[in-house]
Amino acid sequence: MPIQHFAPPPHVKAPPLSFATRVGDLLFVSGIPGFDANGALPDGFEAQFANVVVNIKRVLDEAGAGVRDLVKVNVLLTRASDVAAMNALYAGAFGPPPYPARTTCVVQALPDPRMLIEIEAVVSLAK
């Protein structure tokens, strides 16, 4: 079965990776940080979270999926103090229930020290 690759948007300076890869009915979305449409990273957590959601939805749309097709989400935060805000924002972005399975980790750092959040996901494309 062939692997389909989804490239980062042209304006994003990305490391050597695909934003997502599809194998059969599964789409694996790489960790997406909170860069905006111009490739800039805002200072605030809420703005970074919003950008992550926009970018994930763009990848899902490109693959013919939506947030209801999310199976598993991994959230990486660099500050434990953002967990409560993330839960509230997450409920609005990925709800209503039932939500996808999720793991949330507070990590020491992400590749850019200004990054406060990164989200990766597994998506079912079975229709």
N, C-alpha and C positions, 0 to 999 in steps of 0.2 A: 504494500500500500504506500503510495507516494506521500511525502511530507510537503506541506504547503507552508511557506514562510511569509510573514507579514512584516515588512520593513518599518523602521521608525519613520515618522514624518520627516520630510526633507529639511525642515528648519531646526530639527533637534540634533545636537551633536551627541551621538550615542556611542557607547563602547561597542565592540564587535559582537553584536547579538541581533536576533530578530525580536521585535516587540511581542510576537506570538508565533507559535507553530501549531499547525493542525495535523493530526494523525487520525485518520478515520473520523469518528464522531467526537473526538476530544480536541479541544483547543487549550493550549498551555500559554498563558499570558505571562511574560517576563515581569519582574519587579518594575513597577512604574513609579517614579518619583513625582514630585509636585511642580514640575516645570510648566510654564504657561505656553501659549501658542507662539510666543516669540523666543522661546528657549530660555526665558529668565525664570529664576527661582525666587518667589516672594518670601518675605521674612516671616510672616505669620503662619501658624499651624492651620487655621481654618482655610486660608487661601491655598496653601499647598494641598490640603485634603481635597478641596474643590477641583483643583487642577488634575489631581490623580483620577478623580471620578470622571471628569471630562475625557481624559486620555483613555481610560479603560473603556468607557462607552464608545469612543471612536473605534477602538480595536474590535469590540464586540459587534458594532454595526458593520464594519468592514467584513467581518466573518459571517454576517447574517444571523447574529444572536443578539440577546438583550440581557439585562441584569437578572431576569427570572431564569436564565439558563446557567447562571453561576452555580457550580457544584461545591467548590472549595476555595476559600480566600485565605491568604496569609498576609497579615499586616505587620510591618516592622516599624516601630517607633523608636526615636532616640531619646525621648523623655517620658518617664512614667507619669509625669503630671499631665500629659495629653491623653491618657487612656479614657477618662470620663468624657472629654470633648469628642474624642474619636468615636466612642460608642453612640453618642447622640447624633453626630453627623452621619455615621454609618447607617443607623436605623432609617434616617431620611433618604439616604442615597440608594440603599440596597433593599429597602422594604417595599411593601409591607411583608410581615411574616407569611410564610416561613422563610427564614434567611438561609443562605448557603452555610455549609460547615465552615468554621473559621478558627484560625490560630492567630493569636496576637502575641508578639514578642517585643520586649523592650531591649534594644541592642545598644552596644556601646557607641557604635558609629555606623554611618552609611558612607558610600564612596566620596560624597562631597560633604564636608562638615556642616554646611548650611541646610542639608536635607533633614527634615524632621519626620518624614513618613515615606514609605514605599509599600506598594501593594502588588502582590502577584496572585494569579487565579488559575483555576482549572474550570473549563466551561464545557457543557454538553451541547453538541450540535445535532444530536439525534432529534429528528422531527417525526 
